[in-house]
Amino acid sequence: MTDQTSETTGTQTSKLSRRWVRKMALFLILLVGFGFYGLYDATIAYPSRGEKSASWHLHQYLEKSNEANSLTGQLGLPTGTTAADHMADLESRLNELTQSAGGTSIRARDDAALIAKLAWMKSLAVLGRLSDERIGLDLATPRETYTELNQRWASAVQPKPLASYDISVQWLFTALGFGGGLWMLLHIIAVASKKYTWEPASLRLGVPGGSSVVPADVELFDRRKWDKFLVFLKIKPEHPQLGGKEIKLDLYQYEPLEAWYEQMHRSARPEDFVEDDAELADDEQADATESEEETGTPAH
């Protein structure tokens, strides 16, 4: 029905500018891609790196414990203590442990093992995986675990540890990417929902909302933001719906809105285009002269 009406009355309807759609689509793809990149890091890449670091630290702890007491001492959690409480206790004693861990006595070796244990527990805490169950599971069979980890880490370089903020930052990137992508999609939908109409015979521009204006309704054609593809129509006070208001036209988002605007402006104030037309004529003459000089053929 719309097409038939257009054919009968000559009314034209704006559409989204292809260059604007391409630009918005690129931004949307980049934002969503950024979100997926953050999600991958937060759920796969960084946890994997953190587990490698925790595995290396567990190997160091078992190695120090093996040197201290051949893995026969208290390796897990002290009776009646949670993993979080035990880590906090070791942190409070870290200076004391560090001072005594440099010697060769049995106590020095035990304290060196406790320092390594604290580092291992911290690596689990950064991952959000420090728990009584995890400590018990990793130390259920210490000799077998040590043998397995020794094959993996005995001659390997320490993997890069996670910082306390690494995974949180990746979740932030995920939220920014997907949130920005959602905002961009809603923006595209909002822009696409607006339509301008044009009646060439009367130079009548229909604006979103149902109102319309002709050149005689416009008090001022304001091109103060022409460099940003924005123009403003200051409507005369006597207009029944838009009197005294200012209409913003985004010439970048819609086509052929720029051509419609120029026809209205030229009709109402042709003197505004005298200088532009003169410059255009000079440019065309210069191009013709240059072409004639290059080819030796008079330009027509």
CYANA upper distance limits for C-alpha pairs under 8 A (distance plus 0.5 A):
  1 MET  CA      5 THR  CA      6.72
  2 THR  CA      6 SER  CA      6.68
  3 ASP  CA      7 GLU  CA      6.73
  4 GLN  CA      8 THR  CA      6.70
  5 THR  CA      9 THR  CA      6.56
  5 THR  CA     10 GLY  CA      8.29
  5 THR  CA     11 THR  CA      7.98
  6 SER  CA     10 GLY  CA      5.62
  6 SER  CA     11 THR  CA      5.25
  6 SER  CA     12 GLN  CA      6.78
  7 GLU  CA     11 THR  CA      7.81
  9 THR  CA    199 GLU  CA      8.43
 10 GLY  CA    199 GLU  CA      6.83
 10 GLY  CA    200 PRO  CA      7.71
 11 THR  CA    197 THR  CA      7.10
 11 THR  CA    198 TRP  CA      6.02
 11 THR  CA    199 GLU  CA      5.31
 11 THR  CA    200 PRO  CA      7.82
 12 GLN  CA    197 THR  CA      5.94
 12 GLN  CA    198 TRP  CA      5.47
 12 GLN  CA    199 GLU  CA      6.99
 13 THR  CA    195 LYS  CA      7.22
 13 THR  CA    196 TYR  CA      6.29
 13 THR  CA    197 THR  CA      4.95
 13 THR  CA    198 TRP  CA      6.87
 14 SER  CA    195 LYS  CA      6.31
 14 SER  CA    196 TYR  CA      5.69
 14 SER  CA    197 THR  CA      6.66
 14 SER  CA    254 TYR  CA      6.71
 14 SER  CA    255 GLU  CA      6.17
 14 SER  CA    256 PRO  CA      6.81
 14 SER  CA    257 LEU  CA      7.25
 15 LYS  CA    192 ALA  CA      8.36
 15 LYS  CA    195 LYS  CA      7.64
 15 LYS  CA    254 TYR  CA      6.11
 15 LYS  CA    255 GLU  CA      6.12
 15 LYS  CA    256 PRO  CA      8.09
 16 LEU  CA     20 TRP  CA      7.78
 16 LEU  CA     21 VAL  CA      7.39
 16 LEU  CA    192 ALA  CA      7.07
 16 LEU  CA    253 GLN  CA      6.34
 16 LEU  CA    254 TYR  CA      5.13
 16 LEU  CA    255 GLU  CA      6.63
 17 SER  CA     21 VAL  CA      6.72
 17 SER  CA    252 TYR  CA      7.20
 17 SER  CA    253 GLN  CA      5.75
 17 SER  CA    254 TYR  CA      5.31
 17 SER  CA    255 GLU  CA      5.70
 18 ARG  CA     22 ARG  CA      6.59
 19 ARG  CA     23 LYS  CA      6.70
 20 TRP  CA     24 MET  CA      6.62
 20 TRP  CA    252 TYR  CA      6.99
 20 TRP  CA    253 GLN  CA      6.08
 21 VAL  CA     25 ALA  CA      6.42
 21 VAL  CA    253 GLN  CA      8.43
 22 ARG  CA     26 LEU  CA      6.63
 23 LYS  CA     27 PHE  CA      6.86
 24 MET  CA     28 LEU  CA      6.55
 24 MET  CA    184 MET  CA      7.93
 24 MET  CA    188 ILE  CA      7.91
 25 ALA  CA     29 ILE  CA      6.59
 26 LEU  CA     30 LEU  CA      6.65
 27 PHE  CA     31 LEU  CA      6.58
 27 PHE  CA    181 GLY  CA      8.45
 27 PHE  CA    184 MET  CA      8.27
 28 LEU  CA     32 VAL  CA      6.60
 28 LEU  CA    180 GLY  CA      8.48
 28 LEU  CA    181 GLY  CA      5.80
 28 LEU  CA    184 MET  CA      6.67
 28 LEU  CA    185 LEU  CA      7.56
 29 ILE  CA     33 GLY  CA      6.34
 29 ILE  CA    181 GLY  CA      8.23
 30 LEU  CA     34 PHE  CA      6.48
 31 LEU  CA     35 GLY  CA      6.72
 31 LEU  CA    176 LEU  CA      8.40
 31 LEU  CA    177 GLY  CA      5.15
 31 LEU  CA    178 PHE  CA      7.08
 31 LEU  CA    180 GLY  CA      6.67
 31 LEU  CA    181 GLY  CA      5.68
 32 VAL  CA     36 PHE  CA      6.75
 32 VAL  CA    177 GLY  CA      5.93
 32 VAL  CA    178 PHE  CA      5.95
 32 VAL  CA    180 GLY  CA      8.33
 32 VAL  CA    181 GLY  CA      5.94
 33 GLY  CA     37 TYR  CA      6.56
 33 GLY  CA    177 GLY  CA      7.74
 34 PHE  CA     38 GLY  CA      6.72
 34 PHE  CA    173 PHE  CA      7.64
 34 PHE  CA    174 THR  CA      7.48
 34 PHE  CA    177 GLY  CA      5.61
 34 PHE  CA    178 PHE  CA      8.29
 35 GLY  CA     39 LEU  CA      6.61
 35 GLY  CA    173 PHE  CA      6.72
 35 GLY  CA    174 THR  CA      4.63
 35 GLY  CA    175 ALA  CA      7.17
 35 GLY  CA    176 LEU  CA      7.29
 35 GLY  CA    177 GLY  CA      4.35
 35 GLY  CA    178 PHE  CA      5.53
 36 PHE  CA     40 TYR  CA      6.51
 36 PHE  CA    174 THR  CA      7.10
 36 PHE  CA    177 GLY  CA      8.11
 36 PHE  CA    178 PHE  CA      8.39
 37 TYR  CA     41 ASP  CA      6.79
 37 TYR  CA    174 THR  CA      7.82
 38 GLY  CA     42 ALA  CA      6.48
 38 GLY  CA    170 GLN  CA      5.35
 38 GLY  CA    171 TRP  CA      6.77
 38 GLY  CA    172 LEU  CA      8.25
 38 GLY  CA    173 PHE  CA      5.72
 38 GLY  CA    174 THR  CA      5.09
 38 GLY  CA    177 GLY  CA      8.38
 39 LEU  CA     43 THR  CA      6.47
 39 LEU  CA    170 GLN  CA      7.32
 39 LEU  CA    171 TRP  CA      7.08
 39 LEU  CA    173 PHE  CA      8.38
 39 LEU  CA    174 THR  CA      5.87
 40 TYR  CA     44 ILE  CA      5.89
 40 TYR  CA     45 ALA  CA      6.77
 41 ASP  CA     45 ALA  CA      5.00
 41 ASP  CA     46 TYR  CA      5.77
 41 ASP  CA     47 PRO  CA      8.33
 41 ASP  CA    167 ILE  CA      8.07
 41 ASP  CA    170 GLN  CA      6.75
 42 ALA  CA     46 TYR  CA      6.31
 42 ALA  CA     47 PRO  CA      7.46
 42 ALA  CA    167 ILE  CA      5.78
 42 ALA  CA    168 SER  CA      8.11
 42 ALA  CA    170 GLN  CA      5.68
 42 ALA  CA    171 TRP  CA      6.42
 43 THR  CA     47 PRO  CA      6.81
 44 ILE  CA     48 SER  CA      6.41
 45 ALA  CA     49 ARG  CA      6.77
 46 TYR  CA     50 GLY  CA      6.50
 46 TYR  CA    162 LEU  CA      8.02
 46 TYR  CA    166 ASP  CA      8.10
 46 TYR  CA    167 ILE  CA      7.05
 47 PRO  CA     51 GLU  CA      6.54
 47 PRO  CA    127 LEU  CA      7.05
 47 PRO  CA    167 ILE  CA      8.33
 48 SER  CA     52 LYS  CA      6.81
 49 ARG  CA     53 SER  CA      6.79
 49 ARG  CA    159 PRO  CA      8.09
 49 ARG  CA    160 LYS  CA      7.90
 49 ARG  CA    161 PRO  CA      7.74
 49 ARG  CA    162 LEU  CA      7.77
 50 GLY  CA     54 ALA  CA      6.62
 50 GLY  CA    123 SER  CA      7.48
 50 GLY  CA    124 LEU  CA      8.25
 50 GLY  CA    126 VAL  CA      8.33
 50 GLY  CA    127 LEU  CA      6.81
 50 GLY  CA    161 PRO  CA      6.83
 50 GLY  CA    162 LEU  CA      6.25
 51 GLU  CA     55 SER  CA      6.48
 51 GLU  CA    124 LEU  CA      8.27
 51 GLU  CA    127 LEU  CA      8.31
 52 LYS  CA     56 TRP  CA      6.70
 52 LYS  CA    159 PRO  CA      7.17
 53 SER  CA     57 HIS  CA      6.71
 53 SER  CA    123 SER  CA      7.29
 53 SER  CA    158 GLN  CA      7.86
 53 SER  CA    159 PRO  CA      6.10
 53 SER  CA    160 LYS  CA      7.23
 53 SER  CA    161 PRO  CA      5.92
 53 SER  CA    162 LEU  CA      8.16
 54 ALA  CA     58 LEU  CA      6.55
 54 ALA  CA    120 TRP  CA      6.25
 54 ALA  CA    121 MET  CA      8.41
 54 ALA  CA    123 SER  CA      5.74
 54 ALA  CA    124 LEU  CA      6.61
 55 SER  CA     59 HIS  CA      6.74
 55 SER  CA    120 TRP  CA      8.49
 55 SER  CA    149 LEU  CA      8.02
 56 TRP  CA     60 GLN  CA      6.86
 56 TRP  CA    149 LEU  CA      8.28
 56 TRP  CA    153 TRP  CA      7.03
 56 TRP  CA    158 GLN  CA      7.21
 56 TRP  CA    159 PRO  CA      7.92
 57 HIS  CA     61 TYR  CA      6.69
 57 HIS  CA    116 ALA  CA      7.35
 57 HIS  CA    117 LYS  CA      8.18
 57 HIS  CA    119 ALA  CA      6.98
 57 HIS  CA    120 TRP  CA      5.24
 57 HIS  CA    123 SER  CA      8.09
 58 LEU  CA     62 LEU  CA      6.64
 58 LEU  CA    116 ALA  CA      8.32
 58 LEU  CA    117 LYS  CA      7.74
 58 LEU  CA    120 TRP  CA      6.03
 59 HIS  CA     63 GLU  CA      6.46
 59 HIS  CA    146 TYR  CA      6.86
 59 HIS  CA    149 LEU  CA      6.24
 59 HIS  CA    150 ASN  CA      7.24
 59 HIS  CA    153 TRP  CA      7.71
 60 GLN  CA     64 LYS  CA      6.67
 60 GLN  CA    116 ALA  CA      6.70
 61 TYR  CA     65 SER  CA      6.59
 61 TYR  CA    113 ALA  CA      6.11
 61 TYR  CA    114 LEU  CA      8.01
 61 TYR  CA    116 ALA  CA      5.21
 61 TYR  CA    117 LYS  CA      5.69
 61 TYR  CA    120 TRP  CA      7.64
 62 LEU  CA     66 ASN  CA      6.41
 62 LEU  CA     71 LEU  CA      7.64
 62 LEU  CA    113 ALA  CA      8.14
 62 LEU  CA    142 PRO  CA      7.92
 62 LEU  CA    146 TYR  CA      6.58
 63 GLU  CA     67 GLU  CA      6.79
 63 GLU  CA    146 TYR  CA      7.79
 64 LYS  CA     68 ALA  CA      6.65
 64 LYS  CA    109 ARG  CA      7.53
 64 LYS  CA    110 ASP  CA      8.23
 64 LYS  CA    112 ALA  CA      7.14
 64 LYS  CA    113 ALA  CA      5.25
 64 LYS  CA    116 ALA  CA      7.82
 65 SER  CA     69 ASN  CA      6.43
 65 SER  CA     70 SER  CA      6.91
 65 SER  CA     71 LEU  CA      5.96
 65 SER  CA     73 GLY  CA      8.16
 65 SER  CA     75 LEU  CA      8.36
 65 SER  CA    109 ARG  CA      8.21
 65 SER  CA    110 ASP  CA      7.40
 65 SER  CA    113 ALA  CA      5.79
 66 ASN  CA     70 SER  CA      4.42
 66 ASN  CA     71 LEU  CA      5.24
 66 ASN  CA     72 THR  CA      8.47
 67 GLU  CA    109 ARG  CA      7.54
 68 ALA  CA    106 ILE  CA      6.79
 68 ALA  CA    109 ARG  CA      5.46
 68 ALA  CA    110 ASP  CA      6.04
 68 ALA  CA    113 ALA  CA      7.84
 69 ASN  CA     73 GLY  CA      6.56
 69 ASN  CA    110 ASP  CA      8.32
 71 LEU  CA     75 LEU  CA      7.97
 71 LEU  CA    142 PRO  CA      7.51
 71 LEU  CA    143 ARG  CA      7.57
 74 GLN  CA     78 PRO  CA      7.89
 75 LEU  CA    139 LEU  CA      7.55
 76 GLY  CA    135 ILE  CA      6.88
 76 GLY  CA    136 GLY  CA      6.90
 76 GLY  CA    139 LEU  CA      6.98
 77 LEU  CA     81 THR  CA      6.75
 77 LEU  CA     82 THR  CA      7.47
 77 LEU  CA     83 ALA  CA      7.19
 77 LEU  CA     86 HIS  CA      7.48
 77 LEU  CA    132 ASP  CA      8.26
 77 LEU  CA    135 ILE  CA      8.05
 77 LEU  CA    136 GLY  CA      8.46
 78 PRO  CA     86 HIS  CA      8.17
 81 THR  CA     85 ASP  CA      6.78
 81 THR  CA     86 HIS  CA      6.74
 82 THR  CA     86 HIS  CA      6.57
 82 THR  CA    131 SER  CA      8.25
 82 THR  CA    132 ASP  CA      6.61
 83 ALA  CA     87 MET  CA      6.65
 83 ALA  CA    130 LEU  CA      7.32
 83 ALA  CA    131 SER  CA      6.14
 83 ALA  CA    132 ASP  CA      5.73
 83 ALA  CA    135 ILE  CA      7.88
 84 ALA  CA     88 ALA  CA      6.70
 84 ALA  CA    130 LEU  CA      7.88
 84 ALA  CA    131 SER  CA      7.83
 85 ASP  CA     89 ASP  CA      6.64
 86 HIS  CA     90 LEU  CA      6.75
 87 MET  CA     91 GLU  CA      6.66
 87 MET  CA    118 LEU  CA      6.71
 87 MET  CA    121 MET  CA      7.15
 87 MET  CA    122 LYS  CA      8.15
 88 ALA  CA     92 SER  CA      6.74
 89 ASP  CA     93 ARG  CA      6.91
 90 LEU  CA     94 LEU  CA      6.46
 90 LEU  CA    114 LEU  CA      7.96
 90 LEU  CA    115 ILE  CA      8.20
 90 LEU  CA    118 LEU  CA      6.87
 91 GLU  CA    118 LEU  CA      7.73
 93 ARG  CA     97 LEU  CA      6.58
 94 LEU  CA     98 THR  CA      6.46
 94 LEU  CA    115 ILE  CA      7.61
 95 ASN  CA     99 GLN  CA      6.77
 96 GLU  CA    100 SER  CA      7.05
 97 LEU  CA    101 ALA  CA      6.39
 97 LEU  CA    111 ASP  CA      5.88
 97 LEU  CA    112 ALA  CA      7.69
 97 LEU  CA    114 LEU  CA      8.19
 97 LEU  CA    115 ILE  CA      7.42
 98 THR  CA    102 GLY  CA      7.69
 98 THR  CA    111 ASP  CA      7.96
 98 THR  CA    112 ALA  CA      7.92
 98 THR  CA    115 ILE  CA      7.92
100 SER  CA    107 ARG  CA      8.10
100 SER  CA    108 ALA  CA      5.87
100 SER  CA    111 ASP  CA      7.32
101 ALA  CA    107 ARG  CA      8.10
101 ALA  CA    108 ALA  CA      4.70
101 ALA  CA    109 ARG  CA      6.70
101 ALA  CA    110 ASP  CA      8.15
101 ALA  CA    111 ASP  CA      5.74
101 ALA  CA    112 ALA  CA      5.38
102 GLY  CA    108 ALA  CA      6.77
102 GLY  CA    112 ALA  CA      8.20
103 GLY  CA    108 ALA  CA      5.79
103 GLY  CA    109 ARG  CA      7.94
104 THR  CA    108 ALA  CA      6.40
104 THR  CA    109 ARG  CA      6.99
105 SER  CA    109 ARG  CA      6.83
106 ILE  CA    110 ASP  CA      6.66
107 ARG  CA    111 ASP  CA      6.56
108 ALA  CA    112 ALA  CA      6.65
109 ARG  CA    113 ALA  CA      6.75
110 ASP  CA    114 LEU  CA      6.83
111 ASP  CA    115 ILE  CA      6.75
112 ALA  CA    116 ALA  CA      6.87
113 ALA  CA    117 LYS  CA      6.57
114 LEU  CA    118 LEU  CA      6.63
115 ILE  CA    119 ALA  CA      6.89
116 ALA  CA    120 TRP  CA      6.77
117 LYS  CA    121 MET  CA      6.69
118 LEU  CA    122 LYS  CA      6.60
119 ALA  CA    123 SER  CA      6.77
120 TRP  CA    124 LEU  CA      7.01
121 MET  CA    125 ALA  CA      6.68
121 MET  CA    130 LEU  CA      7.09
122 LYS  CA    126 VAL  CA      6.68
122 LYS  CA    130 LEU  CA      8.43
123 SER  CA    127 LEU  CA      7.16
123 SER  CA    161 PRO  CA      8.06
123 SER  CA    162 LEU  CA      8.01
124 LEU  CA    128 GLY  CA      6.81
124 LEU  CA    129 ARG  CA      5.63
124 LEU  CA    130 LEU  CA      5.38
125 ALA  CA    129 ARG  CA      6.21
125 ALA  CA    130 LEU  CA      5.31
126 VAL  CA    162 LEU  CA      7.49
126 VAL  CA    163 ALA  CA      7.64
126 VAL  CA    164 SER  CA      5.82
127 LEU  CA    167 ILE  CA      8.42
129 ARG  CA    134 ARG  CA      7.76
130 LEU  CA    134 ARG  CA      6.98
130 LEU  CA    135 ILE  CA      7.93
131 SER  CA    135 ILE  CA      6.86
132 ASP  CA    136 GLY  CA      6.69
133 GLU  CA    137 LEU  CA      6.46
134 ARG  CA    138 ASP  CA      6.57
135 ILE  CA    139 LEU  CA      6.68
136 GLY  CA    140 ALA  CA      6.17
138 ASP  CA    142 PRO  CA      8.16
138 ASP  CA    145 THR  CA      8.07
139 LEU  CA    145 THR  CA      7.95
141 THR  CA    145 THR  CA      6.56
142 PRO  CA    146 TYR  CA      6.37
143 ARG  CA    147 THR  CA      6.73
144 GLU  CA    148 GLU  CA      6.73
145 THR  CA    149 LEU  CA      6.56
146 TYR  CA    150 ASN  CA      6.29
147 THR  CA    151 GLN  CA      7.01
148 GLU  CA    152 ARG  CA      7.24
149 LEU  CA    153 TRP  CA      6.41
149 LEU  CA    154 ALA  CA      8.15
150 ASN  CA    154 ALA  CA      5.44
152 ARG  CA    156 ALA  CA      7.62
153 TRP  CA    157 VAL  CA      7.97
162 LEU  CA    166 ASP  CA      6.77
165 TYR  CA    169 VAL  CA      6.50
166 ASP  CA    170 GLN  CA      7.00
167 ILE  CA    171 TRP  CA      6.87
168 SER  CA    172 LEU  CA      6.79
169 VAL  CA    173 PHE  CA      6.76
170 GLN  CA    174 THR  CA      6.68
171 TRP  CA    175 ALA  CA      6.70
172 LEU  CA    176 LEU  CA      6.63
173 PHE  CA    177 GLY  CA      6.46
174 THR  CA    178 PHE  CA      6.58
175 ALA  CA    179 GLY  CA      5.98
175 ALA  CA    180 GLY  CA      8.47
176 LEU  CA    180 GLY  CA      6.11
177 GLY  CA    181 GLY  CA      6.49
178 PHE  CA    182 LEU  CA      6.55
179 GLY  CA    183 TRP  CA      6.70
180 GLY  CA    184 MET  CA      6.55
181 GLY  CA    185 LEU  CA      6.62
182 LEU  CA    186 LEU  CA      6.69
183 TRP  CA    187 HIS  CA      6.57
184 MET  CA    188 ILE  CA      6.70
185 LEU  CA    189 ILE  CA      6.75
186 LEU  CA    190 ALA  CA      6.55
187 HIS  CA    191 VAL  CA      6.65
188 ILE  CA    192 ALA  CA      6.52
189 ILE  CA    193 SER  CA      6.62
190 ALA  CA    194 LYS  CA      7.47
191 VAL  CA    253 GLN  CA      8.31
194 LYS  CA    208 PRO  CA      6.20
195 LYS  CA    207 VAL  CA      7.48
195 LYS  CA    208 PRO  CA      6.27
196 TYR  CA    205 LEU  CA      7.49
196 TYR  CA    206 GLY  CA      5.86
196 TYR  CA    207 VAL  CA      5.49
196 TYR  CA    208 PRO  CA      6.65
196 TYR  CA    257 LEU  CA      8.24
197 THR  CA    205 LEU  CA      6.25
197 THR  CA    206 GLY  CA      5.12
197 THR  CA    207 VAL  CA      7.29
198 TRP  CA    203 LEU  CA      7.36
198 TRP  CA    204 ARG  CA      6.23
198 TRP  CA    205 LEU  CA      5.35
198 TRP  CA    206 GLY  CA      6.67
198 TRP  CA    260 TRP  CA      7.73
199 GLU  CA    203 LEU  CA      5.99
199 GLU  CA    204 ARG  CA      5.60
199 GLU  CA    205 LEU  CA      7.22
200 PRO  CA    204 ARG  CA      7.44
202 SER  CA    214 VAL  CA      7.70
203 LEU  CA    214 VAL  CA      6.31
203 LEU  CA    215 PRO  CA      7.54
203 LEU  CA    260 TRP  CA      8.30
203 LEU  CA    263 GLN  CA      7.87
203 LEU  CA    264 MET  CA      6.80
204 ARG  CA    212 SER  CA      6.98
204 ARG  CA    213 VAL  CA      6.04
204 ARG  CA    214 VAL  CA      5.04
204 ARG  CA    215 PRO  CA      8.04
205 LEU  CA    212 SER  CA      5.86
205 LEU  CA    213 VAL  CA      5.86
205 LEU  CA    214 VAL  CA      6.78
205 LEU  CA    260 TRP  CA      8.10
206 GLY  CA    210 GLY  CA      7.23
206 GLY  CA    211 SER  CA      6.37
206 GLY  CA    212 SER  CA      4.53
206 GLY  CA    213 VAL  CA      7.04
207 VAL  CA    211 SER  CA      6.25
207 VAL  CA    212 SER  CA      6.21
211 SER  CA    241 GLN  CA      7.22
211 SER  CA    242 LEU  CA      8.04
213 VAL  CA    217 ASP  CA      6.34
213 VAL  CA    218 VAL  CA      8.01
214 VAL  CA    218 VAL  CA      7.70
214 VAL  CA    264 MET  CA      7.69
215 PRO  CA    264 MET  CA      5.67
215 PRO  CA    265 HIS  CA      7.36
215 PRO  CA    267 SER  CA      7.18
215 PRO  CA    268 ALA  CA      5.94
216 ALA  CA    268 ALA  CA      7.10
217 ASP  CA    235 ILE  CA      6.35
217 ASP  CA    236 LYS  CA      6.19
217 ASP  CA    239 HIS  CA      7.14
218 VAL  CA    233 LEU  CA      6.70
218 VAL  CA    234 LYS  CA      6.33
218 VAL  CA    235 ILE  CA      5.10
218 VAL  CA    236 LYS  CA      6.24
219 GLU  CA    233 LEU  CA      7.95
219 GLU  CA    234 LYS  CA      5.93
219 GLU  CA    235 ILE  CA      5.86
219 GLU  CA    236 LYS  CA      5.59
220 LEU  CA    232 PHE  CA      8.49
220 LEU  CA    233 LEU  CA      6.41
220 LEU  CA    234 LYS  CA      5.45
220 LEU  CA    235 ILE  CA      7.66
221 PHE  CA    231 VAL  CA      7.84
221 PHE  CA    232 PHE  CA      6.66
221 PHE  CA    233 LEU  CA      5.59
221 PHE  CA    234 LYS  CA      7.12
221 PHE  CA    265 HIS  CA      7.29
222 ASP  CA    231 VAL  CA      6.29
222 ASP  CA    232 PHE  CA      5.44
222 ASP  CA    233 LEU  CA      6.69
222 ASP  CA    234 LYS  CA      7.94
223 ARG  CA    230 LEU  CA      7.58
223 ARG  CA    231 VAL  CA      5.39
223 ARG  CA    232 PHE  CA      7.06
224 ARG  CA    230 LEU  CA      8.49
224 ARG  CA    231 VAL  CA      7.57
225 LYS  CA    229 PHE  CA      7.16
225 LYS  CA    230 LEU  CA      5.77
225 LYS  CA    231 VAL  CA      6.78
226 TRP  CA    230 LEU  CA      5.76
226 TRP  CA    231 VAL  CA      6.56
229 PHE  CA    250 ASP  CA      6.57
229 PHE  CA    251 LEU  CA      5.72
229 PHE  CA    252 TYR  CA      6.09
230 LEU  CA    248 LYS  CA      7.38
230 LEU  CA    249 LEU  CA      6.26
230 LEU  CA    250 ASP  CA      5.39
230 LEU  CA    251 LEU  CA      6.53
230 LEU  CA    252 TYR  CA      8.24
231 VAL  CA    248 LYS  CA      6.43
231 VAL  CA    249 LEU  CA      5.86
231 VAL  CA    250 ASP  CA      7.37
231 VAL  CA    251 LEU  CA      8.12
232 PHE  CA    246 GLU  CA      6.76
232 PHE  CA    247 ILE  CA      5.90
232 PHE  CA    248 LYS  CA      5.07
232 PHE  CA    249 LEU  CA      6.62
233 LEU  CA    246 GLU  CA      5.94
233 LEU  CA    247 ILE  CA      5.51
233 LEU  CA    248 LYS  CA      7.08
233 LEU  CA    249 LEU  CA      8.38
234 LYS  CA    244 GLY  CA      7.32
234 LYS  CA    245 LYS  CA      6.57
234 LYS  CA    246 GLU  CA      4.98
234 LYS  CA    247 ILE  CA      7.05
235 ILE  CA    239 HIS  CA      7.54
235 ILE  CA    242 LEU  CA      6.95
235 ILE  CA    243 GLY  CA      6.09
235 ILE  CA    244 GLY  CA      5.86
235 ILE  CA    245 LYS  CA      6.12
235 ILE  CA    246 GLU  CA      6.61
235 ILE  CA    247 ILE  CA      8.15
236 LYS  CA    243 GLY  CA      5.89
236 LYS  CA    244 GLY  CA      6.06
236 LYS  CA    245 LYS  CA      8.41
237 PRO  CA    242 LEU  CA      8.19
237 PRO  CA    243 GLY  CA      4.45
237 PRO  CA    244 GLY  CA      4.98
237 PRO  CA    245 LYS  CA      8.42
238 GLU  CA    243 GLY  CA      5.92
238 GLU  CA    244 GLY  CA      8.34
239 HIS  CA    243 GLY  CA      4.83
239 HIS  CA    244 GLY  CA      8.31
242 LEU  CA    246 GLU  CA      8.49
249 LEU  CA    257 LEU  CA      8.49
250 ASP  CA    254 TYR  CA      7.36
251 LEU  CA    255 GLU  CA      7.56
251 LEU  CA    257 LEU  CA      6.26
251 LEU  CA    258 GLU  CA      5.77
256 PRO  CA    260 TRP  CA      7.06
257 LEU  CA    261 TYR  CA      6.58
258 GLU  CA    262 GLU  CA      6.65
259 ALA  CA    263 GLN  CA      6.80
260 TRP  CA    264 MET  CA      6.90
261 TYR  CA    265 HIS  CA      6.63
262 GLU  CA    266 ARG  CA      6.43
263 GLN  CA    267 SER  CA      6.54
264 MET  CA    268 ALA  CA      6.77
265 HIS  CA    269 ARG  CA      6.25
265 HIS  CA    270 PRO  CA      7.58
266 ARG  CA    270 PRO  CA      4.89
266 ARG  CA    271 GLU  CA      8.33
266 ARG  CA    272 ASP  CA      7.99
266 ARG  CA    273 PHE  CA      7.54
269 ARG  CA    273 PHE  CA      8.43
270 PRO  CA    274 VAL  CA      7.53
272 ASP  CA    276 ASP  CA      8.47
273 PHE  CA    277 ASP  CA      6.39
274 VAL  CA    278 ALA  CA      6.64
275 GLU  CA    279 GLU  CA      6.73
276 ASP  CA    280 LEU  CA      6.66
277 ASP  CA    281 ALA  CA      6.62
278 ALA  CA    282 ASP  CA      6.70
279 GLU  CA    283 ASP  CA      6.67
280 LEU  CA    284 GLU  CA      6.70
281 ALA  CA    285 GLN  CA      6.62
282 ASP  CA    286 ALA  CA      6.57
283 ASP  CA    287 ASP  CA      6.64
284 GLU  CA    288 ALA  CA      6.64
285 GLN  CA    289 THR  CA      6.62
286 ALA  CA    290 GLU  CA      6.64
287 ASP  CA    291 SER  CA      6.62
288 ALA  CA    292 GLU  CA      6.66
288 ALA  CA    299 ALA  CA      6.28
289 THR  CA    293 GLU  CA      6.72
289 THR  CA    299 ALA  CA      7.79
290 GLU  CA    294 GLU  CA      6.71
291 SER  CA    295 THR  CA      6.59
291 SER  CA    296 GLY  CA      8.42
291 SER  CA    297 THR  CA      8.42
291 SER  CA    299 ALA  CA      7.67
292 GLU  CA    296 GLY  CA      5.65
292 GLU  CA    297 THR  CA      5.67
292 GLU  CA    298 PRO  CA      5.76
292 GLU  CA    299 ALA  CA      6.29
293 GLU  CA    297 THR  CA      8.08
